[in-house]
Amino acid sequence: MEKHSDVLIIGGGVIGLACAYYLAKAGQKVRLLEQDTIGAGASYGNCGLIVTSHLVPLCAPGAIGQETKRWLQGSSPLYIKLSPDMKRFRWLLNFARKCNPTHLTHAIKAREQILTHSRTLYAKLFKEEPLECDWEEKGVLMIFNSRSAMQKYDKTNTLLKPYGQNAISLLGDELIRLEPALRRGLYGGWLHKTDGHLRPDKLMPAWQRVLQAQGVALEENCRLEALVAGDRQIRNAQTARDSYTADAYVLATGAWTPQLTRQLQLDLPVQPGKGYSLTMPRPAACPQIPCYFYEKSVVATPWKSGFRLGGTMEFSGFNSNILARRIQNLTSAAAEYLKEPLGEQVMEEWVGMRPMVYDDLPIIDRAPNHSNLVVATGHGMSGISMATSTGKLVAEIITGRKPHIDATAYGIRRFGT
Ligand SMILES: Cc1cc2nc3c(=O)[nH]c(=O)nc-3n(C[C@H](O)[C@H](O)[C@H](O)COP(=O)(O)OP(=O)(O)OC[C@H]3O[C@@H](n4cnc5c(N)ncnc54)[C@H](O)[C@@H]3O)c2cc1C
C-alpha cells in the first residue's frame, strides 16, 4: 500500500474531517488516521448547535464570581477534580487572568470571524454535498428561570449587537406561545435567530462518505504513536503497524493533542473538558427550537430523528466514567424548564472530551519548530460551529493560498512558545 500522501491528517473528529474536505477540494491527496472510529471523540454525542451568536468567551469578566456563586448554590455545571496536576493548575490560573475587558473585546472579534464564516461555509456545504444530518435553521432559545439572570443577559446581548448577533427578548406567555414544550412560570427567553442545529452523529458518517467519494484515504483503528522529526520538519508518522510519510501533517487530535506535541517539545495549553449527553426518542411534548437552560447550562436539542440533553464541564483529566449523579443533574435541570424532559427511553448515555484552551480561542497554526506541521485544535464548546472555517483555513495554510480570515488570534505564539 502507498504510504505517502500530500497531507496526512491525524484525528477523525469534525475538525479532521473538515480539514480533509477542504484539502481534497484544493486538489491535495489526503490520508487521515483515526485511533478509534471516525467521530468517536467529542464530535459524536455533542449537542449539535451551530452557535454563530456564541461570541463571548467563557473567560469573560465576572465569570469566576458567577461560577463560584453557582457552585455555592449547588447549581454549577463545573466540576474541577482536585489533584496535584500543575498543568491544570496553570491552565486555571491563565483562565482567571483572561477574564478581563481587553481579552473580551479581542476574543469576541476573533470568535466572530470564524463562527460567521463557518456558518456561511456550512450553508454551501449542505447545498453541494449529500450530508443528511437533520440540519435546521430555527435559532437557539436561551431560557431563564429568574428575572435577574434574564436581565443580566441583556449586557451580553449589547455586546453582540454590533455583529448582528443580538437576540430577541420574549417574556412569560410570549415565550410559551413560541415554544409550548416549556413549563409555564419561566421568566423569559432570548431567541438567537441566526443559530442553527444539526445531528452530529449523523453528520460524521455522512461526511465520511463524502470524503471517501472525494478519494480521501481514511484509516480507522490506526493510532499515531509518534511524529518523527528531523531538520525542523516532520519526517514520518509512526503507528503500531506502519510508518507514513507526507509533504504536510495536520494534528486534529482534539483534547489529545498535547500528548502528541509534547514529543516535539511543543507545550500546548489544551485540557480535556468532559461533557455528558443523553440521547432518546422525542418526548411527546418536544421543543421545536433548541433550548439552552441558562441557570443550569444544560442544552436540549430536538431533531426530526430524536432528542438530546447535554451539558456539564468536568476538569478531571482523561476518563470515560459515566457518573450517575451528573446524568441525574442533566435530567433534573431539564425538568425545571420542560414539561417533558425525557423521551420514552434513554438510548445512549455518553461522555466526550472538549479540547479546552484557557483563552477560549482555537489553535490553528503551523508548529513553530516544524514547518510542515499544522495544528488545529482547542475549539472548546464550539468545535462543530467552527469546523468548516477551520478546515478551509488549514487548507489555505498548507497550499499557500490567501487565508479567508485573519488567523493571528489563533496562533501558537500567543502562548509564548
Ligand atoms: C456535551 C458536549 C456538548 C457539546 N455541544 C456542542 C455544540 O452544541 N456545538 C458545538 O459547536 N460544539 C459542541 N461541543 C464541542 C464539540 O463537540 C468539540 O469542540 C468538537 O467535537 C471538537 O472536535 P475535534 O475534532 O477537535 O475533537 P474530537 O472530536 O475529539 O476528535 C479528535 C479525534 O482524534 C483522535 N485521536 C486522538 N489521538 C489520536 C492518535 N494518537 N492517533 C489517531 N487518532 C487520534 C480521537 O480518537 C478523536 O476521534 C460539545 C461538546 C460536548 C462534550
The ligand as a Gaussian input file, in Angstrom:
#p B3LYP/6-31G(d) Opt

LIG

0 1
 C      -21.602000      17.525000      25.916000
 C      -20.994000      18.340000      24.779000
 C      -21.816000      19.195000      24.059000
 C      -21.279000      19.963000      23.016000
 N      -22.116000      20.734000      22.261000
 C      -21.631000      21.445000      21.217000
 C      -22.493000      22.211000      20.416000
 O      -23.714000      22.230000      20.611000
 N      -21.953000      22.947000      19.392000
 C      -20.610000      22.957000      19.138000
 O      -20.176000      23.662000      18.224000
 N      -19.759000      22.202000      19.878000
 C      -20.230000      21.459000      20.905000
 N      -19.387000      20.706000      21.685000
 C      -17.938000      20.802000      21.435000
 C      -17.514000      19.923000      20.249000
 O      -18.033000      18.630000      20.435000
 C      -15.984000      19.875000      20.147000
 O      -15.458000      21.183000      20.168000
 C      -15.547000      19.223000      18.831000
 O      -16.183000      17.990000      18.661000
 C      -14.032000      19.018000      18.814000
 O      -13.714000      18.375000      17.611000
 P      -12.269000      17.763000      17.369000
 O      -12.278000      17.168000      16.006000
 O      -11.238000      18.789000      17.687000
 O      -12.110000      16.658000      18.516000
 P      -12.637000      15.151000      18.574000
 O      -13.986000      15.017000      18.012000
 O      -12.420000      14.681000      19.959000
 O      -11.680000      14.397000      17.574000
 C      -10.329000      14.131000      17.844000
 C      -10.047000      12.741000      17.296000
 O       -8.657000      12.475000      17.352000
 C       -8.497000      11.103000      17.616000
 N       -7.141000      10.871000      18.132000
 C       -6.618000      11.320000      19.299000
 N       -5.348000      10.893000      19.433000
 C       -5.059000      10.160000      18.327000
 C       -3.908000       9.438000      17.888000
 N       -2.774000       9.384000      18.629000
 N       -3.950000       8.794000      16.696000
 C       -5.087000       8.829000      15.930000
 N       -6.210000       9.482000      16.312000
 C       -6.201000      10.149000      17.490000
 C       -9.575000      10.817000      18.656000
 O       -9.893000       9.443000      18.735000
 C      -10.740000      11.658000      18.129000
 O      -11.611000      10.914000      17.296000
 C      -19.883000      19.904000      22.716000
 C      -19.075000      19.024000      23.427000
 C      -19.610000      18.242000      24.444000
 C      -18.711000      17.288000      25.187000

